[in-house]
Amino acid sequence: MTSLPDTKLREYTARLEQLQQAFARHYPGEQGTRQPVHTVYGGAQLFKSDTTRKLGELAVKALDQYAPEPRIFAEAIALDPRHAETVHARVRNKLQREAVEDFRIDFEDGYGIRPDAEEDGHAQAAGEECAKGLSQGTLPPFIGIRIKTFSAELGGRALRTLDLFVSALARRAGKLPPGFVVTLPKVVSPDQVSVLIDAFEELEPRLGLQGGALKMEPMIETTQAILDSGGESMLPKLLAAARGRCVAAHFGTYDYTASCDITAMYQSMRHPACDFAKHMMKVAYAGTGIWLSDGATTIMPVAPHKAVKGAQLTPEQARENQRAVHAAWRLHADDVRHSLVNGYYQGWDLHPAQLPSRYGAVYGFFLDGLPAATERLKNFIGKAAQATLAGDVFDDAATGQGLLNFFLRGVSCGALTEQEALVTGVTLDELRSRSFLKILENRRRA
C-alpha cells in the first residue's frame, strides 16, 4: 500500500514530464541529416564554379601515381591488409564521383590581408561563381565561406565581404546552395556571434531569402572560447547567441595551440591541449545536434622532386617522391583516426592529395568497426521488437540512434554499402529514414 496521495503523485509526474520536455528542447539529439567527413578550404581569389571537380581530378591523379595498387595504399596509410582491395576501390570511386563533400571559400588565413578594392572584387566574383556552380550542378553537397575575424580591426571588413558575397550569390541564383554556412573564425565572445546573426536578419529580407536561411559555425581556436573571463564555459553561450542558426563548431588546431604558448615544433592535432579543448566542445555540444569538426594536418603530401620539361625523374627521385607522399599520408591518416576514435567525424583538408588518405582512413575505420556495430544494432533492434510485442515502452531509443548513426555515417560517405547496413535487420526504407524512432514505429505498426 502506497503512502503518497494520488494528487502528489500526479503533481510529481507532471513536474518530471515538464523537465523531460525542457531537456528534449535543449538536447534534441542528432539532426538526422548527413554530416560531411571533411571541409576543404581554399583561397577565395582562386575559387571557380568547378573548383571542387578539379580538386577531385588531382586527387585521383595522386592516388594513381603514388598508390596504384591496393597493397601499396594499405601500407602507406597503415590500413588493415584485409580491407586493402575494398578500401582502394571505394576510395577511387569516391574521388571520381564526389571527391569533396564540403568546401569553404576562404577570406581568412587562406586569403590574407589585401586592399579593400581587391577583396571587394573577389567577394563579388566568388559569390557569382558560387551561383554559377549551383545552376550547373558543380558544387559539392556542402559549401560556405569563411570571413575574417570580428576583431576591432577586421570586423568591418568581414561584414562587408559577407554582404558582397551573399548579395552576389542571392541576386544571381535567387537562393542559397543546400548546406550553405558562414564560418566565423577566432571567436572570443558571444557578442561577436550576435553581431553576425543580426547581420543575417538584415540581409535575408533585403535579398528575398527565407528567414533563417543563413547559418553559421564558430571556430573554436582561442583559449577564451573554452573558458570566459568569469571561468565559465563560453561554448554554450556561443550556441545561445546564434539563436538557432548554429549548425557546427570547428576546432582550429594551430591557433589554439599558439594561444596556449605551444611552440611550432609541438603544435599538432594530437597534442594533449587539443584533446582537452575538443573534449570540452564534445561535452558542451553533446545532444544539441551541433556537428563538430577537428582541425587540419599541415604536412602536405607534396613530392620534393619535379621533372623539368622534356626530362624524367631518376629512379631514386621517384622513390623519394613516393616516400615523401606516403609519410604525409601516414601522418594525415593517423590524425584522422585519432579524431574518429574521439568522436570527431569531420576534419579539415588543405590539399587535393590529402583526399585519398582522408577517405582511406575513414573507410578503414568503418570497415574495422562493422562486425561489432552490426551485431550490436541487430541485438538492439531485437530487444526493441520484444518490448513492442510485450506492450512495453522502449526508453533507450537514443542509444539505438547512436548505433544507427554508425551505419548512416558510413553509407553517406561511401565507406559502407547499404547492403552491408541491411545485415543488421533494418529495411532499406528504415535505413533511409535515418531515425531509430521511425524504425520502432514501423515495428509497432507491423
LUMSESE-402284 format. One record per residue: z, y, x of N, C-alpha, C in turn; residue in three letters. Coordinates in pm, whole numbers, plus 50000, padded with zeros to 5 digits. Each point is the difference from the previous one (the first is absolute). Layout:
BEGIN
ZYXZYXZYXALA/...
END
This chain:
BEGIN
500004988150084500005011949916500005012550089MET/499045009249975499905012050082501045010449960THR/500295008750094501005010549974499375013749980SER/498785002050051499355012949983499445001549859LEU/500245011349936499445002449866498485000550005PRO/499374996249892498545000449993499465014050025ASP/500725010249953499535013750022499935003450148THR/501014995250077500015002650143498884992350071LYS/499794987549957498924992150060498655006849978LEU/499785005049878498755007049971499885012750083ARG/501115007250015500005012350079499664997150146GLU/500654989750058499754996750140498574995150019TYR/499534991949906498634994850010498985011349994THR/500235009749912499105011549988499985008050129ALA/501175001650061500075007350127499224992850110ARG/500164986750003499274992350100498505000849979LEU/499564999949874498585001349972499465013550046GLU/500785010649978499595013350044499905000850153GLN/500974993750067499974999750145498764992650051LEU/499694988849935498844992250042498705007749977GLN/499925007249890498815007949971499835011250102GLN/501115006450036499945010650101499594994450135ALA/500524988450035499654993450126498514996650002PHE/499504994649889498594996149992499085012150011ALA/500435011549946499185012150011499905004750144ARG/501104999150073499995004750139499404989650094HIS/500154987349969499484989150084499044991349918TYR/498805005049974499074992549916499404987750068PRO/500214998650131499444988650071498585002750048GLY/499334989450043498655001350053499075006449898GLU/499025007750052499055006649911499084990149929GLN/499874988250057499084990249941498555002950032GLY/499785008850097498645003450041499824996550147THR/498774999950042499674996250138500495010650098ARG/500634995650108500375008650111499094996950117GLN/499415010250063499164997250118500854994850115PRO/499404992050088500744994650113500035009850117VAL/499195010649992499985009750109499505013349950HIS/500175010150083499365013049981499325003750132THR/498725002249995499255004150118499915015349998VAL/500385006150110499955014650011498805004250085TYR/499355010949958498895005350077499925015049984GLY/499615007050106499915014549996499075005049891GLY/500445010349927499225005249888498645005350044ALA/499935005050123498745005750050498904989550013GLN/500384987450001499044989150017499704992649870LEU/500725003249893499894991849879498675002149928PHE/499394988749964498794999849919500204990149886LYS/499135000749902500154991449883499944985250034SER/499324996350108499864986050039500814996550124ASP/500995008150033500794997750122500614986150004THR/500594995849890500724987150003499034988250013THR/498795001549949499014989450020499634998750148ARG/499855011350066499674999750142501164994250082LYS/501225003049959501154994050068499984984849985LEU/499594995249885499894985549979498964993750090GLY/498895006850018498954994850089500504999150143GLU/500755010050044500564999850134501054989150015LEU/500754997549894501034989550005499364986250012ALA/498934997549926499284987350010499444998250141VAL/499465010850054499454999450136501074996450101LYS/501205005849985501104997050093500434985449989ALA/500084994949878500394986049981498964990650061LEU/498745002749973498934991350050499895000650152ASP/500295011550058499865001550144501174993850076GLN/501225002149950501184996050077500704987549947TYR/499614995349882500564987449947498974993449910ALA/498894995650058498944994249918500364986449942PRO/501014993650057500414986849953501445000549947GLU/500314991949900501364999849944501084997450104PRO/499744990950095501004996750101500345012250085ARG/498995007550038500215011950084500825010349924ILE/499685002149873500735009749918501454995849983PHE/500214987149973501364995049981500855001950126ALA/499424997150115500735001850126500295014850026GLU/499065008749966500165014250027501165006049922ALA/500174996049873501035006249917501194990949974ILE/500094988950076501124990549987500094994449859ALA/498884995349950499924994149867500204985050008LEU/500664994349899500174985549993498604993550004ASP/499754991150096498664994050011499534993149873PRO/500954995349919499604993349874499265009549907ARG/500235012950013499375009849912498795006850063HIS/499634995950120498995007350077498675001149923ALA/499474988749953498715000249932500075008449872GLU/501054997849921500135007149872500145015050020THR/500885003950091500255014350021498775006950056VAL/499374994050098498815006450061498935002249895HIS/499744990049916498965001349898500395010549895ALA/501264999849959500425009549897500055014250053ARG/500415001650125500045013450058498585005750012VAL/499084991950048498635005050015499405003749864ARG/500274991949900499545003049865500605013049949ASN/501295001950026500685012249957499405012350068LYS/499744999050128499455011450074498605003649950LEU/499244990349955498675002749946500075005449858GLN/500994995349926500105003449857500805012749973ARG/501155001350067500935011149970500915001950122GLU/499445005350106500765001050126501175009649989ALA/499825010849926501055010249987500514999949856VAL/501294997949984500595000249866500485014049962GLU/500485007550098500535013449974499635009050116ASP/499545012149969499605009450105500635013549974PHE/500495006250109500585013349986499215010050083ARG/499395009649931499255010850065501035009450059ILE/500035000950132501155005950068499765014450045ASP/500895008849955499995013950045501225003050087PHE/500714989450044501185002450082499754995250143GLU/500734989850047499914996050140498594995950042ASP/499264993749910498644995750033498985011249992GLY/500475011949967499095011549982500365011650093TYR/501295003050009500465010450090500015013849937GLY/500285010050083500045013949957498665006550033ILE/499355005249899498695006250016499995013849932ARG/499025008250028499895012849930499934997849849PRO/500555009549925500054998449854498624997949939ASP/499045007450047498654998849944499444985950021ALA/500314994250116499504986550030500664989749909GLU/501345001149983500684990449912499585001949855GLU/499775012649960499505002449863498704992449977ASP/499105000950097498724993249986500134985049996GLY/500854994750086500204985550002500674995149872HIS/500945007749946500694996049878499024999349883ALA/499155010049988499045000049890498954988950020GLN/499524998450123498984989850027500564986049975ALA/501244997650042500614986849980500194997249852ALA/500375010149922500134998149855498684996449936GLY/498935006650045498684996949945499524986250042GLU/500294996150124499634986650045500774989349923GLU/501265003049971500814990549921499414998449860CYS/499585011249940499354999349868498704992150007ALA/499245002150107498754992750019500264985050012LYS/501034996550079500344985950013500444993849869GLY/500705007949917500434995049870498794996949912LEU/499025008950001498814997849915499134988750052SER/500004997950132499154989650059500714986650016GLN/501284999649970500764987550012500274995850142GLY/500115009750093500224996650140501435002550047THR/500865004549910501405002350038500794987049998LEU/501064999150078500884988249994500825000249871PRO/500714989249968500804999749877501055011049991PRO/500545004450117501005010550004499555010450102PHE/500265012649969499615010850092500885012249974ILE/500065008850098500775012349982499855008950120GLY/500795010750003499995009050114501425001850052ILE/500115002350130501275004150059499865014650041ARG/500805008549937499985014150033501005002650113ILE/500055012250047500965003550104501415000849940LYS/500985000450089501385000649957500315013249929THR/501015000149915500415012049928501035007950081PHE/499735002150126500855008650080499695014649967SER/500865009050048499765014249976498675004450059ALA/499634994250114498775004050068498754994049935GLU/500104987849949498814992849956499944997649850LEU/501065003649926500034997149858498875006549922GLY/499735012750028498925006849931498654993850029GLY/499784996150126498754993550038499864986649928ARG/501094992449991499964987149933499635001449853ALA/500595009849932499725002149858498565004549978LEU/499485008450089498625004649986499024988350018ARG/500284991550098499154988350021500034990849878THR/501194997749946500124991949879499165005849887LEU/500125013049979499265006749893498504998750019ASP/499535003050121498564999550026499444986049982LEU/500724990050053499514986349992499964995149856PHE/501125001249930500074994849863499055007749908VAL/499865013150022499095007849917498554995550019SER/499614997850125498634995550027499764986149941ALA/500994991450014499884986549947499915000049847LEU/500915007149935500054999849854498805007049937ALA/499565010850060498875007449942498694992350013ARG/499894991950105498774992350016500064986749924ARG/501174993450003500104986849939500565000449858ALA/500765010549968500605001049868501264991949983GLY/500394993050106501204991649996500404996450142LYS/501144993350012500454995250130499644985350016LEU/499814995450123499764985650022501244992049960PRO/499834987649960501174991449973500854998750126PRO/501305000449982500894998450115500055012050091GLY/499605011749952500025011950085501435005150018PHE/500355003950123501365004350028499985010750110VAL/500995008949994500185010350102501214996450085VAL/499804999150130501064996450093500615012750059THR/501325001249986500725011650054500804995650122LEU/499625004650121500664995250122501275007850034PRO/500814993750086501175006450061500905007049897LYS/500294993049892500845005749895501445001250050VAL/500615011749978501395002050040500865005149885VAL/499405001849881500765005449888499354996149868SER/500804996949897499444997649866499275012249947PRO/500395011950043499345012149953498535000350042ASP/499684994250114498604999350042499194991549902GLN/500594989049956499344991549901499835007749869VAL/501025007649960499935007849876498865010150004SER/499805006350115498905009650013498674993049980VAL/499844988250059498754992549984499764996549853LEU/501044995649931499854996349859499675012349916ILE/500615011350031499675012449929498535003450019ASP/499494998150122498585002650027499124990549919ALA/500404987449991499264990449917499905005049856PHE/501125004449947500055004149860499175012649974GLU/499815008250102499135011649987498534995950009GLU/499704990750089498614996250024499394992249884LEU/500744990849945499434990849900499345007149882GLU/500685008949929499325006449887498855009150043PRO/500115006050117498935008850047498734992250034ARG/500184987450037498844991850039499614990049894LEU/500645000649885499674990849892500464985750024GLY/501004998550086500534986650028501124996749901LEU/500144987349972501064995549911501365002950063GLN/500965004049918501345002550051500594987750066GLY/500535001650119500574988650073499004992650084GLY/498745004650005498974992750075500265000350150ALA/500495011050050500265001350144501304993150036LEU/499934991250099501184992450046500265003450147LYS/501214996950046500355003150138500784988750065MET/500085000750132500844990950077500575007850118GLU/501324999750020500595006750116499934991150122PRO/499935006350116500114992750125501425001650052MET/500644988750023501364999850051499914998850151ILE/500105011350069499814999950145500935009850072GLU/501075003949932501045008250063501364994149964THR/500975002250086501354995049970500565006849876THR/499605012749976500505007349883499524994049869GLN/498894992650004499514993549879500834987749966ALA/500794995150095500864988549976501375004849951ILE/500645009150075501295005849959499875015150002LEU/500435006549891499905014549995501205006750067ASP/500095013149992501055007450070501394996849948SER/500094994649880501294996249944500374985550026GLY/499164993050078500274986050030499614990449890GLY/499245004849901499544991649890498564995750025GLU/499634988849939498624995450013499075009649928SER/498995004950072499045009049938498934992549922MET/499844987150027498884992549943499975000149847LEU/501124997449931499955000949853499715014149951PRO/500435010050076499765013949961498515003550009LYS/499314994450098498565002150010499284994149879LEU/500444988349959499404993449885500245008149873LEU/501215005149983500315008149882499185012949999ALA/499835005950118499265012750009498534998149965ALA/499494987950014498584997349971499724999249851ALA/501024999349919499885000449854498984989849945ARG/500144987750048499164989249950498634999050064GLY/499735008150100498674999950062499974993150136ARG/501114994950047500044993250129499634985349981CYS/499014995350077499564986249988500334991750123VAL/500295006550113500244992750124500785008650097ALA/500544993750103500645007050111499554993350129ALA/499525008050094499464994850125500935003750116HIS/500224990350087500845002350117499145004650117PHE/500465010350070499285005050117500734996150127GLY/499544989550065500714994050113500255009850114THR/498985006950041500095007250128500695013549983TYR/499795006849889500765012249976501484996849977ASP/500274988749932501404996649974500724996550130TYR/499394991750083500664996450126500165012350090THR/499035009049997500145012450077501175008349949ALA/500205000249867501125007749944501344993750036SER/499964987250043501224993150046500165000950152CYS/499185008350065500045001950145499644987450078ASP/499184991549942499544988050068498735003550078ILE/500004996850128498875003950085498754992049964THR/498855005650041498714994349961499864985350039ALA/500574996250115499874986350046500584989949901MET/501025004149926500714990849911499745002749852TYR/499085008849971499665002749860499084989049949GLN/500494991949911499204989049946500484996749860SER/499164993049927500324996549861501214990949989MET/500274992450106501114990349992501275004950067ARG/500095012950028501235005550056501114999149894HIS/501234996850039501104999049903500195012649916PRO/499725011750057500135012449923499045000149882ALA/498814994650021499014999249891500444990049894CYS/500524988650045500474990049904501125005749913ASP/500885008050059501075006349923499425009249893PHE/499105008950040499445009649906499234993049889ALA/499244989750037499204993149899500884992049904LYS/501124994950049500914993149909500675010049906HIS/500285011950049500515010549912498995003049889MET/498735000750036498965002249901499964988449900MET/500134987950052499974988349913501135000349898LYS/501205003250048501185000449912499845011249897VAL/499545011750043499895011449910498944998049892ALA/498914993250034498874999249908499804986249937TYR/500864990550033499864986649942500145000849848ALA/499074993749930500064999649855499445012249930GLY/499635010450076499475012149939498514999449974THR/499324990050056498554999249987499265007950105GLY/500725006050096499365007850105499514990650110ILE/498745001250038499474992050109500505005550133TRP/500274991150094500435004050132498964996050104LEU/499775008950095499024997150105500645002350136SER/499734990950092500445001550138499025008950075ASP/500295002550127499185008950082498854992950068GLY/499605005550115498804995450069500314994850139ALA/499154990750046499984995850140499005008950071THR/500455007150103499145010150063499234995050122THR/500234987550043499184994250107498724994849935ILE/498895006250032498754996949932499264988350068MET/499354991549921499184989150057498655005250046PRO/500035007250109498795006250054499694994050137VAL/498774996050022499604993950127499965010650111ALA/500504996750119500005009950109498645002050064PRO/499114990349989498695001050065498885001549896HIS/499075008750030498825001649915498764999450089LYS/499044992449954498774998450079499175012849995ALA/499495004250113499115011550002498664995949942VAL/499245009749957498734997149935499084992150093LYS/499464989049946499084991850076500674989750090GLY/501344999349997500724990450085500954991849915ALA/500534989550060500954991349932501314999750077GLN/501064996949928501304998550065499994987650088LEU/500785000250105500174987950080500884990349922THR/499954987150033500874990449931501475003850008PRO/500445005250114501415003950014500335012049910GLU/499085009549991500225011549912500084995549853GLN/499154990749963500034994949863501334993049971ALA/500504992450099501294993349982501145010249990ARG/499935010550082501035010449993499975007249866GLU/498825002149947499895006249868500664991349894ASN/499694987050005500584991049900501524999250014GLN/500494999650123501454999550021500685012549945ARG/499385011550023500595012649952500045000549848ALA/498914996049936499955000149854500984989949943VAL/500054988150060500924989649950501465004250016HIS/500335006850110501385004650020500395010249893ALA/499085009049969500275009949895500094993349863ALA/499134990349975500084992549875501334992749987TRP/500474993850109501264992749994501165009449968ARG/500045011650066501055009849972499965004549855LEU/498805003149953499835004549862500424989249901HIS/499554987750024500354989049910501504997549999ALA/500655000850116501464998250005500715011149923ASP/499505012350010500585011049924499834997849850ASP/498824995649960499744997449858500924989049948VAL/500154989450077500894989049957501455004949989ARG/500435008350094501365005549993500195007949871HIS/499005007949963500065007649875500094990749880SER/499164989849997499984990749887501324992749985LEU/500554995450110501284993049995501105008749942VAL/499905013250023501005009449952499625006349866ASN/499044994149931499685004549864499095012049992GLY/499315003450109499045011049998498604994050000TYR/499305001349887498724993349983498815009350027TYR/500295011950049498955009650029500325006950132GLN/498985004350072500195007250126498775008350031GLY/500085007750105498875008550039499094992950099TRP/498715002949989499024996050102499235012350042ASP/499715000850131499415012150056498624997850059LEU/499544987550006498724997150068499354988149929HIS/498675000149985499354988949928500234986450064PRO/500184999550134500244987250066501414994649973ALA/500865008149936501314994849959499924992249868GLN/498935001549928499904993349870499974984850011LEU/499314994050099500094985450012501434995150023PRO/500745006650089501374995550027500925002849883SER/499765010849925500785002749879499864988649901ARG/498764996949964499794989649900500344986250054TYR/499754997750128500364987050057501494997449991GLY/500835010050034501444998449993500484998649855ALA/499445008249911500394999449859499634986749939VAL/498794995450026499554987449941500814988350053TYR/500295000150131500834989450056501394999849939GLY/500575011849975501315001049938500014993449862PHE/499015003049919499974994349865499724985150002PHE/499154995450089499724985650007501214992450053LEU/500745005950094501234993750048501014998449887ASP/500105010049915501004999849893499554993249873GLY/498744995949994499454994649876500714987449950LEU/500244989850084500644987849946501375002649937PRO/500865007550069501345002649946499935008649875ALA/499135010250001499885008849883499454992449880ALA/499064990950024499434992049891501094991449936THR/500784993450082501054991249947501055007949923GLU/500415011450054501035008149935499535005449865ARG/498785005449996499515005649874499774989049897LEU/499514988550044499794988849909501334995849937LYS/501034998650082501334996349949500575010849909ASN/499775012550035500555011049923499365000649862PHE/498694998049994499315000049871500494988249915ILE/500274988650065500544988649928501355002949938GLY/500875006750075501335003649946499875009949885LYS/499085009350015499795009949894499504993149873ALA/499104990250017499494992749884501104992049932ALA/500894993850079501124992549942500925009149920GLN/500275011950054500855009649928499345004149870ALA/498705001850002499285004149880500064989049893THR/499794987650044500044988949905501394998449938LEU/501035003050078501374998749950500425012049916ALA/499135010249992500345011949924500915009550073GLY/500144998150131500875008750078499225012250050ASP/500735010150041499415011950060499934997950150VAL/498805001750056499844998550145500175013750062PHE/501125002050072500365013450046499745002350149ASP/499134991950061499725001550142498525003150023ASP/499445007949909498575003050009499665008250124ALA/500955007950049499735008250119499724991250120ALA/500764989150014499744990850110498654993249983THR/499684996549876498704994049972498865009450036GLY/500175012849969498975009850034499855001150151GLN/501124999550071499935000550145499224988350058GLY/500204988149945499254988350045498525001449965LEU/499735005049881498615002049958499315010250088LEU/500775010350044499405010650080499434994950131ASN/500594989550056499464994250123498544996049979PHE/499734993649887498634995649973499105011649960PHE/500555009649926499205011549962499555007950122LEU/500925002050095499655007150122498984992250081ARG/500224987050012499104991750079498594999549944GLY/499904998849868498684999449936499315013750007VAL/500765010749979499415013549998499355003550132SER/500614996150112499455003850130499014989850055CYS/499874988449934499064989950045500594989250088GLY/501325000450020500654989750081500034986749929ALA/500185000349869500074987949918498915000549894LEU/499614988449953499074999249888500784998349870THR/499355003249891500654998049870500324985249979GLU/499144991250048500244985649983501284995750072GLN/500275005950116501234996750072501235004649922GLU/499865010949926501125004849919500204991549875ALA/498934994449946500114992349876500734986850019LEU/500154995650124500754987850028501455001349956VAL/500495012249987501395002449957500224996549854THR/498934998549924500144997249858499675011749910GLY/499765011950057499595011349917498524998549968VAL/499605005349888498585000049965499335012250062THR/498685000049999499265011250057500305012949924LEU/500074999149867500315011949920501415004950030ASP/500934990750018501385004050031500075006850137GLU/499274994650096499995006050133499445014249994LEU/498925001749928499355013049993500795010149917ARG/500924995249920500885009249927500975006950093SER/500274993850117500865005550106501455001749954ARG/500404993249893501345002049945500674986749970SER/501184997850060500754987949970500525000149857PHE/500355011849950500465001049861498904995649903LEU/498765003650030498904995849914499794984950007LYS/500254994450117499924985450012501044993449911ILE/501225005450000501054994649912499615001549853LEU/499445011549965499595002149862498924989949959GLU/499064997350090498974990149972500614986349974ASN/500984996550083500624986849985500814999049870ARG/500615011149961500775000049875499054997949881ARG/498895007350001499054998749890499394986049996ARG/499814994150118499414986650004500984989549951ALA/
END
